[in-house]
Amino acid sequence: MELSAVLGILFTAIRWRRPDLSYQFMLELLQSRWEKNKQVARSAMAGCSTLTRRSLQRSHGISIPSPRTVRVTSECSAASCFAVRFNFMRSTLCTLAILSLWIPQANAQSAVLIGVHVNVRDDDGTGHPPRYRTFLITFRDGKAQLAADIPDLIVPRKDGFWRVGAVHQGAPGKYGSQEFVYAVPARSVPQVGEYHPDNPDWSCSETDQATIEFVNPDLLSVSYFTEPACSLQVEYRHGTYELDDLGKELDITAVLGPAAWEAQKKADTHAKAEDNKSPDCVGISKPDSTNWGIERSGRLPGSKAKSWVLVSDFNAPHVCGDGDTYEIKFPIPESLTGPTYHAGTLSSLLQSKLAKDNGILPGEALLTPAGDFLVAFGYGESARIFGIKQQGIELKPALSASTKLESNVVMVQWALGKHVREWESELQSLQATHLPEPIVVIGKPQS
């Protein structure tokens, strides 16, 4: 029940002397809030009418202490009429007391947008074009619900929802193809860069793979894998962009400051030493302040107990063992990755046997703002939702949002209060709409 509806019932009861309306309101309110507010509600209801107490006890099993009652005769003496007015006033005040239980819960409803990159492979390991999906999961009245499931990444921004994704051109597998990333208002037609078809005179073709690793309302991080045609040389790179301008890579100092650039240079030196790269090898790349990104820690072997990590790459000639991606030891502010709710409670829950038995890992789980559900991420099950009770994590998930394929989380965004219904309405509308296909400019064959 929305707050406006609650107040409407209350004021109507006061204006038209209809305590039965406020009684009905109390029934609905107690039904949804009683379990969480037993002691407070029992105290607040101690002054309610006998009819209200008996009805609640009969219909809901709620035992409420009896107050002293005022006997009203059929003859409306001044004293008895005052008693009637007093009883009505008491009913109104009782309603206000119960309303006070509801008001702190008004923003308890929440919703999370989870964006995933889905890796599609055949049994022989052959990869397929990139796929992205967005799940909207709502939490209200103690229940979790999958409200929407949409292809592509649907990102909330100040000017509305945007659509972020990638276009695959060329061979269906990982090699011999070109991929382009786009970001546009949700109902607009994406237009991407120029595709250069295979050269019919060549027996091999160029590979330009682009994978979205992280997105928030302002930034987008992409990892790139490039292999020139008929070459053993490969190149790894990350780029981070403003969502409004995918043509310009952001310098790490512009987003995270000079200390992050110093941390990147230090991490670059360490990564090359760990990989035994000889200084005598000609062609090893130098640190680049525009070669950086944010990605899920599970994408980088050795990174644990974190949700997101800062990364960069170095490259080396094939004869020197190629390059690699490495972690930059630098904290990512929550202003970029989003808030972590109830961190201490979450840490305790993840130590339980039930969490370990269900494969719920540190860095791959979070709690809702109300702390009543745990969201666990995984490769096959993109998100499993577990209820949280006093004894800890519930035995079985209350809800699963599954791709049934290997997937990687690239976006987590929360809505609270009135924004939950706004998101729900818009996402369900987008789900029912056939979004326009991206337009790809076809250029000259590779040369």
C-alpha positions as CSV (number, residue, x, y, z in Angstrom):
1,M,0.0,0.0,0.0
2,E,1.4,3.4,-1.0
3,L,1.7,6.1,1.6
4,S,-0.8,8.3,-0.2
5,A,-3.4,5.6,-0.1
6,V,-2.8,5.0,3.6
7,L,-3.3,8.7,4.4
8,G,-6.4,8.8,2.2
9,I,-8.0,6.1,4.2
10,L,-7.0,7.7,7.5
11,F,-8.3,11.2,6.6
12,T,-11.5,9.9,5.1
13,A,-12.2,8.0,8.4
14,I,-11.6,11.2,10.4
15,R,-13.7,13.4,8.1
16,W,-16.7,11.2,7.8
17,R,-16.5,9.7,11.3
18,R,-15.9,6.2,9.9
19,P,-13.6,4.3,12.3
20,D,-14.4,1.1,10.4
21,L,-12.3,2.5,7.6
22,S,-9.3,3.0,9.8
23,Y,-10.0,-0.4,11.3
24,Q,-9.8,-2.0,7.8
25,F,-6.5,0.0,7.2
26,M,-5.1,-1.5,10.4
27,L,-6.0,-5.0,9.3
28,E,-4.2,-4.6,6.0
29,L,-1.2,-2.9,7.6
30,L,-0.8,-5.4,10.4
31,Q,-1.1,-8.3,8.0
32,S,2.1,-7.2,6.2
33,R,4.1,-5.8,9.1
34,W,3.0,-7.8,12.2
35,E,5.8,-10.4,12.1
36,K,8.5,-7.7,12.0
37,N,7.0,-5.5,14.6
38,K,5.2,-7.8,17.1
39,Q,6.2,-6.1,20.4
40,V,5.8,-2.5,19.1
41,A,2.5,-3.2,17.4
42,R,1.1,-5.0,20.5
43,S,1.9,-2.0,22.6
44,A,0.5,0.4,20.1
45,M,-2.7,-1.6,19.7
46,A,-3.3,-1.8,23.5
47,G,-5.6,1.3,23.2
48,C,-7.7,0.1,20.3
49,S,-11.4,-0.8,20.5
50,T,-12.7,-4.1,21.8
51,L,-14.1,-4.8,18.3
52,T,-10.8,-4.2,16.7
53,R,-8.9,-6.4,19.2
54,R,-11.4,-9.3,19.0
55,S,-11.5,-9.2,15.2
56,L,-7.7,-9.2,15.0
57,Q,-7.5,-12.0,17.4
58,R,-10.1,-14.0,15.6
59,S,-8.8,-13.4,12.0
60,H,-5.1,-13.1,12.6
61,G,-4.4,-14.8,15.9
62,I,-3.0,-11.5,17.4
63,S,-3.5,-11.3,21.1
64,I,-3.8,-7.7,22.3
65,P,-4.2,-6.6,26.0
66,S,-7.6,-5.2,26.8
67,P,-7.9,-1.5,27.9
68,R,-10.5,-0.1,30.2
69,T,-13.7,0.4,28.2
70,V,-16.4,3.1,28.5
71,R,-19.9,1.9,28.5
72,V,-22.2,3.9,26.3
73,T,-26.0,3.9,26.9
74,S,-28.7,4.3,24.2
75,E,-29.5,7.7,25.6
76,C,-26.9,10.2,24.4
77,S,-26.1,12.1,27.5
78,A,-23.3,14.6,27.4
79,A,-21.1,12.0,29.1
80,S,-21.9,9.2,26.7
81,C,-21.6,11.4,23.6
82,F,-18.2,12.4,24.8
83,A,-17.4,8.7,25.3
84,V,-18.4,8.0,21.6
85,R,-16.2,10.9,20.5
86,F,-13.4,9.7,22.7
87,N,-13.6,6.2,21.3
88,F,-13.4,7.5,17.8
89,M,-10.5,9.7,18.7
90,R,-8.8,6.7,20.3
91,S,-9.4,4.7,17.1
92,T,-7.8,7.5,15.1
93,L,-4.8,7.8,17.4
94,C,-4.4,4.0,17.3
95,T,-4.3,4.2,13.5
96,L,-1.7,6.9,13.7
97,A,0.4,4.7,16.1
98,I,0.2,1.8,13.7
99,L,1.0,4.1,10.8
100,S,4.2,5.0,12.5
101,L,5.2,1.3,12.2
102,W,4.7,1.5,8.5
103,I,6.4,4.8,7.7
104,P,10.0,3.6,8.4
105,Q,9.2,0.7,6.1
106,A,8.0,2.9,3.2
107,N,11.4,2.8,1.5
108,A,12.0,-0.9,2.4
109,Q,11.0,-1.9,-1.1
110,S,14.0,-2.1,-3.4
111,A,15.0,-3.4,-6.8
112,V,18.3,-4.5,-8.4
113,L,19.3,-4.4,-12.0
114,I,21.8,-7.1,-12.8
115,G,23.6,-7.0,-16.1
116,V,25.4,-10.1,-17.3
117,H,27.7,-11.1,-20.2
118,V,26.7,-14.6,-21.4
119,N,29.4,-16.8,-22.9
120,V,27.9,-19.1,-25.5
121,R,30.0,-22.0,-26.6
122,D,29.4,-25.3,-28.5
123,D,30.5,-28.6,-27.1
124,D,33.7,-28.3,-29.1
125,G,34.6,-25.1,-27.4
126,T,33.7,-22.9,-30.4
127,G,32.5,-19.5,-29.2
128,H,29.5,-17.5,-30.4
129,P,28.7,-13.8,-30.7
130,P,28.5,-11.9,-27.4
131,R,25.2,-11.8,-25.6
132,Y,24.2,-9.6,-22.8
133,R,21.1,-9.7,-20.6
134,T,19.6,-7.6,-17.8
135,F,17.5,-9.0,-14.9
136,L,15.3,-6.7,-12.8
137,I,14.6,-8.3,-9.4
138,T,12.2,-6.6,-7.0
139,F,12.1,-7.0,-3.2
140,R,8.9,-6.0,-1.4
141,D,6.7,-7.3,1.4
142,G,9.2,-10.1,2.2
143,K,9.1,-11.5,-1.4
144,A,11.6,-11.5,-4.3
145,Q,10.3,-11.4,-7.8
146,L,12.0,-11.5,-11.3
147,A,10.2,-8.5,-12.7
148,A,11.9,-8.3,-16.1
149,D,14.5,-10.1,-18.3
150,I,15.8,-8.2,-21.3
151,P,18.4,-8.8,-24.0
152,D,21.2,-6.3,-23.9
153,L,22.2,-4.1,-20.9
154,I,19.6,-1.7,-19.7
155,V,21.4,1.1,-17.8
156,P,19.6,3.7,-15.6
157,R,20.7,7.2,-16.2
158,K,19.5,10.7,-15.2
159,D,17.9,11.2,-18.6
160,G,16.2,7.7,-18.6
161,F,17.3,4.2,-19.4
162,W,20.0,3.5,-22.0
163,R,20.8,0.4,-24.0
164,V,24.3,-0.9,-24.0
165,G,25.5,-3.9,-26.1
166,A,27.9,-5.2,-28.8
167,V,27.5,-6.1,-32.4
168,H,29.4,-9.1,-33.9
169,Q,30.3,-9.2,-37.5
170,G,32.1,-11.9,-39.5
171,A,32.7,-15.5,-38.5
172,P,30.5,-16.8,-35.6
173,G,33.5,-17.9,-33.5
174,K,36.0,-15.9,-31.5
175,Y,38.5,-15.6,-34.4
176,G,38.1,-13.9,-37.7
177,S,35.4,-11.5,-36.5
178,Q,35.0,-7.9,-35.5
179,E,32.9,-6.6,-32.6
180,F,31.6,-3.1,-31.9
181,V,30.2,-1.7,-28.7
182,Y,27.3,0.8,-28.6
183,A,25.5,2.9,-26.0
184,V,22.3,4.8,-26.9
185,P,19.0,5.8,-25.2
186,A,17.0,2.6,-24.8
187,R,14.5,3.1,-27.7
188,S,17.0,4.6,-30.1
189,V,18.7,2.9,-33.1
190,P,22.3,2.0,-32.3
191,Q,24.8,3.0,-35.0
192,V,28.3,1.4,-34.8
193,G,31.7,1.7,-36.4
194,E,32.8,0.5,-39.8
195,Y,33.1,-3.2,-40.5
196,H,35.7,-4.4,-42.9
197,P,34.8,-7.8,-44.4
198,D,37.3,-10.5,-45.1
199,N,39.6,-10.1,-48.0
200,P,38.7,-12.9,-50.5
201,D,42.3,-13.2,-51.6
202,W,43.4,-14.1,-48.0
203,S,43.2,-17.4,-46.3
204,C,42.9,-15.7,-42.9
205,S,41.3,-12.6,-41.4
206,E,41.7,-10.1,-38.7
207,T,40.2,-10.6,-35.2
208,D,38.9,-7.7,-33.1
209,Q,37.0,-8.9,-30.1
210,A,35.3,-6.5,-27.6
211,T,33.8,-7.6,-24.3
212,I,31.9,-5.3,-22.0
213,E,33.3,-5.8,-18.5
214,F,31.7,-3.1,-16.4
215,V,29.0,-0.4,-16.8
216,N,27.4,2.1,-14.5
217,P,25.3,5.2,-15.3
218,D,28.3,7.2,-16.4
219,L,31.2,4.8,-17.4
220,L,31.8,1.8,-19.5
221,S,34.8,-0.6,-19.4
222,V,35.6,-2.8,-22.3
223,S,38.3,-5.5,-22.8
224,Y,39.8,-6.0,-26.3
225,F,41.5,-9.0,-27.9
226,T,43.1,-8.2,-31.3
227,E,45.0,-10.5,-33.7
228,P,46.0,-9.2,-37.1
229,A,45.3,-11.3,-40.2
230,C,47.7,-14.2,-40.8
231,S,49.7,-13.3,-37.6
232,L,50.6,-15.0,-34.3
233,Q,50.9,-11.7,-32.6
234,V,48.0,-10.9,-30.2
235,E,47.3,-7.8,-28.2
236,Y,45.3,-7.3,-25.0
237,R,43.9,-3.9,-24.0
238,H,41.2,-2.3,-21.8
239,G,39.4,0.9,-22.5
240,T,37.1,3.0,-20.2
241,Y,34.8,5.5,-21.6
242,E,32.1,8.0,-20.7
243,L,28.8,6.5,-21.8
244,D,28.1,9.6,-23.9
245,D,31.4,9.4,-25.8
246,L,32.6,5.9,-26.7
247,G,35.2,7.4,-29.1
248,K,37.6,8.7,-26.4
249,E,39.4,6.5,-23.9
250,L,39.6,8.1,-20.4
251,D,42.9,8.6,-18.7
252,I,43.1,6.8,-15.4
253,T,44.2,10.0,-13.6
254,A,41.0,11.8,-14.9
255,V,38.8,9.3,-13.1
256,L,40.8,8.0,-10.1
257,G,43.6,10.6,-9.7
258,P,47.5,10.5,-10.0
259,A,47.8,7.9,-7.2
260,A,46.0,5.3,-9.4
261,W,48.5,6.0,-12.2
262,E,51.4,5.4,-9.9
263,A,49.7,2.1,-8.8
264,Q,49.3,1.1,-12.4
265,K,53.0,1.6,-13.2
266,K,54.0,-0.4,-10.1
267,A,51.6,-3.2,-11.0
268,D,52.9,-3.3,-14.6
269,T,56.5,-3.8,-13.4
270,H,55.4,-6.5,-11.0
271,A,53.3,-8.3,-13.6
272,K,56.2,-8.5,-16.1
273,A,58.5,-9.7,-13.5
274,E,56.0,-12.4,-12.4
275,D,55.8,-13.5,-16.1
276,N,59.6,-13.6,-16.4
277,K,59.7,-11.1,-19.2
278,S,63.3,-10.4,-20.1
279,P,64.3,-6.7,-20.5
280,D,66.2,-7.9,-23.6
281,C,63.0,-8.8,-25.4
282,V,62.3,-6.1,-27.9
283,G,58.7,-4.9,-28.3
284,I,57.3,-5.3,-24.8
285,S,54.8,-2.5,-24.2
286,K,55.2,0.3,-21.6
287,P,52.5,1.4,-19.1
288,D,49.7,3.4,-20.7
289,S,47.4,5.5,-18.6
290,T,44.5,5.0,-21.0
291,N,44.9,1.2,-20.9
292,W,42.8,0.4,-17.8
293,G,39.4,-0.9,-16.8
294,I,37.1,-2.3,-14.1
295,E,36.0,-5.9,-14.2
296,R,34.6,-8.6,-12.0
297,S,37.3,-10.2,-9.8
298,G,36.3,-13.7,-11.0
299,R,37.6,-12.8,-14.5
300,L,41.1,-12.4,-13.1
301,P,42.7,-15.5,-11.6
302,G,44.1,-14.9,-8.1
303,S,41.7,-12.0,-7.2
304,K,39.5,-13.1,-4.3
305,A,37.1,-11.6,-1.7
306,K,36.4,-8.6,-4.0
307,S,33.5,-7.8,-6.2
308,W,35.3,-5.5,-8.7
309,V,39.0,-5.0,-9.5
310,L,41.0,-2.4,-11.4
311,V,43.0,-4.0,-14.3
312,S,45.4,-3.1,-17.1
313,D,47.4,-5.1,-19.7
314,F,50.9,-5.4,-21.1
315,N,51.8,-6.8,-24.5
316,A,54.9,-8.7,-25.7
317,P,55.9,-10.3,-29.0
318,H,54.8,-13.9,-29.5
319,V,58.4,-15.1,-29.3
320,C,58.5,-13.6,-25.8
321,G,55.4,-15.3,-24.6
322,D,52.7,-12.7,-25.5
323,G,51.2,-10.4,-22.9
324,D,48.7,-10.6,-20.1
325,T,46.1,-8.8,-18.0
326,Y,47.0,-7.8,-14.4
327,E,45.4,-6.3,-11.4
328,I,46.1,-2.8,-10.2
329,K,46.2,-2.7,-6.4
330,F,44.1,0.4,-6.0
331,P,40.7,0.8,-4.2
332,I,37.7,1.5,-6.5
333,P,35.4,4.0,-4.8
334,E,31.8,3.0,-4.2
335,S,30.7,6.0,-6.2
336,L,31.7,4.0,-9.3
337,T,30.7,0.4,-8.3
338,G,27.7,1.1,-6.1
339,P,27.1,0.7,-2.4
340,T,27.7,-2.4,-0.3
341,Y,24.8,-2.8,2.2
342,H,25.4,-4.4,5.7
343,A,29.0,-5.4,5.0
344,G,29.6,-6.8,8.5
345,T,26.5,-8.9,8.4
346,L,27.4,-10.2,4.9
347,S,30.8,-11.2,6.0
348,S,29.4,-13.2,8.9
349,L,26.8,-14.9,6.7
350,L,29.5,-16.0,4.2
351,Q,31.4,-17.8,6.9
352,S,28.4,-20.2,7.5
353,K,28.4,-23.8,6.4
354,L,25.3,-23.2,4.4
355,A,27.0,-20.4,2.3
356,K,29.9,-22.7,1.6
357,D,27.7,-25.7,0.7
358,N,25.8,-23.5,-1.8
359,G,29.0,-22.2,-3.3
360,I,28.3,-18.6,-2.2
361,L,31.7,-16.9,-2.5
362,P,33.1,-13.7,-1.0
363,G,33.0,-11.0,-3.7
364,E,30.1,-12.8,-5.4
365,A,27.3,-12.0,-3.0
366,L,25.5,-8.9,-1.6
367,L,22.7,-8.1,0.7
368,T,19.6,-6.1,-0.1
369,P,19.3,-2.6,1.5
370,A,16.8,-4.0,4.0
371,G,19.1,-7.0,4.8
372,D,16.3,-9.5,4.2
373,F,17.7,-11.2,1.1
374,L,21.1,-12.3,-0.1
375,V,21.9,-12.1,-3.8
376,A,24.6,-14.7,-4.9
377,F,26.2,-14.6,-8.3
378,G,27.5,-17.6,-10.2
379,Y,28.5,-18.8,-13.7
380,G,25.5,-20.9,-14.6
381,E,23.0,-19.3,-12.2
382,S,23.5,-15.6,-12.9
383,A,21.7,-14.7,-9.6
384,R,20.3,-16.8,-6.8
385,I,18.2,-15.1,-4.1
386,F,18.2,-16.5,-0.6
387,G,16.0,-15.3,2.2
388,I,17.7,-14.1,5.4
389,K,16.1,-15.1,8.7
390,Q,17.3,-14.8,12.3
391,Q,19.1,-18.1,12.0
392,G,20.9,-17.1,8.9
393,I,20.7,-18.0,5.2
394,E,17.6,-20.0,4.2
395,L,18.3,-23.5,3.0
396,K,17.0,-23.1,-0.6
397,P,16.9,-20.1,-2.8
398,A,13.7,-18.2,-3.0
399,L,14.4,-17.2,-6.6
400,S,16.9,-17.9,-9.4
401,A,17.6,-15.8,-12.5
402,S,19.4,-18.2,-14.7
403,T,21.1,-18.1,-18.2
404,K,21.9,-21.8,-18.0
405,L,25.2,-20.8,-19.5
406,E,28.5,-19.4,-18.3
407,S,28.0,-15.8,-17.4
408,N,29.8,-12.8,-15.9
409,V,28.2,-9.9,-14.0
410,V,29.0,-6.5,-15.5
411,M,26.4,-4.3,-13.8
412,V,24.7,-4.0,-10.4
413,Q,22.4,-1.0,-9.8
414,W,19.9,-0.4,-7.0
415,A,16.6,1.4,-6.8
416,L,14.8,2.3,-3.6
417,G,11.4,3.5,-2.6
418,K,9.2,5.1,-5.3
419,H,11.9,4.4,-8.0
420,V,11.2,0.7,-7.7
421,R,7.8,1.0,-9.4
422,E,9.2,3.4,-12.0
423,W,12.0,1.0,-12.9
424,E,9.5,-1.9,-12.9
425,S,7.1,-0.1,-15.3
426,E,9.8,1.0,-17.7
427,L,11.7,-2.3,-17.8
428,Q,8.5,-4.3,-18.4
429,S,7.6,-1.9,-21.2
430,L,11.0,-2.4,-22.8
431,Q,10.7,-6.2,-22.4
432,A,7.5,-6.1,-24.4
433,T,9.0,-3.9,-27.1
434,H,11.1,-5.1,-30.0
435,L,14.1,-2.9,-29.7
436,P,15.6,-1.8,-33.0
437,E,18.6,-3.7,-34.5
438,P,21.9,-1.9,-34.6
439,I,23.0,-0.4,-37.9
440,V,26.5,-1.3,-39.1
441,V,28.5,0.6,-41.7
442,I,30.1,-1.8,-44.2
443,G,33.6,-0.6,-45.3
444,K,36.2,-1.9,-47.8
445,P,37.6,-5.4,-47.4
446,Q,40.6,-5.9,-45.1
447,S,43.9,-5.0,-46.7
